[in-house]
Amino acid sequence: MRRRPCTGEASVKDLAEPFAMSQPAISKHLRVLERAGLIEQGRQAQWRPRRLRAGPLRDVADWVGQYRRHWDESFDRLDAYLRELQRPQADGKDDDDDGNANRPG
């Protein structure tokens, strides 16, 4: 449902159509989104269309973007470390070792 208002204005009936939910249930969800400042309700005679307020979502996307860079860098370092651990260790391996390559020798 959160993707539907991106195309412009939509009525509760239009928003409820693709879902197996009642209009009152859709209205309840819309009120939550309105209180959060993510959508707004207009007035055109008897029609009360809803439309997306992109500003708050842009702020959230920017905030998440900061953390995305951090986590991407962290996962890249973890990936490099794990690849290093999986690489066969040709240096320092004894032919007579008992299977414990980490034992001081």
N, C-alpha and C positions, 0 to 999 in steps of 0.2 A: 504494500500500500504506500510505503514511503516514496516509491519511485513514480507513482502515478501522477501526482500534481506537477511533476517536472515539465509536462507538456503544456502547461497553462492552467487555466481554471477548470475546476471539475465540481460537480454537485455530489452530495452524499450518495445519491442513487448511482451515479456513474462510478464512484469509488467502490461502492459495495458490489457492483455487478460481477466482477470476476472472482469474488470470494464467497465461500459458503458461510457467510456471517450475516446477521440481521443488520438492518440500517441503524437500529439503536446501538448495536455493538460497534459499528463503524463510527458512529457519532461520538461514542465514548473515547475511542482511540484518537479521533480528530481533536477532541477537547484537550487531551493530554499533549498532543503536538502543538496546539495553539498556546497552551500555558507555557510550554517550553520555548515559545517564540520561533518555532520552525515553520509554521504555516500561519496564514491569516485568512479571515473570512471576509468576503466582500458582500455588497448588497446591490442587487439589480432587481428592483420590484420585489416579487415573491421569491426569487432565486437567490440563494446564499452560497455562491461559489467559493471554493477554497483554492488558495494558491500558495506555492512554496515561497518561503522567505530564505533566499540563498545566503544572505550575509552571515547569519549564525553558523550555517554549515561550512562556509568558507573559513571562518575562524577555527572551527573544530578541525578541518582538514589541514590548516596550517600548523596547528598545535601537534596533531598526530604526525605530520611530516617531520617535525623536529625529532621526535622519538624514532621514527622510521629510519632516519639516517643513522642514529645511534645503534639501533638493533641490527641494521644491515652490516655496519662495521663490526659489531660484536660477533655476529654469526659468520662473517667472512674470516675473522681471526680464529674462531672455533673450528671452522672447516679446515683452515690451514694446519692447525694444531692436530686435528684428527688424522689428516692425511699424513702428517709427519709420523704419527704413532703407527700408522699402518704400513709405512714404508719398511721393507726388509732392511734390517741392520746388518750390513756387510762388514762394517768396521768393528773390530774387537770381539768377534765371535770365535770361540775356541771349538776345535773339532771334538774335544773330549768333554764337552759340557753335558750336564745331566738334564738339560731341558729348562734350566732356570737361568736365563740370560741376564736377569737383573741382579743376580747374586754377585757381591764383590768377589774378585778373583785374585 
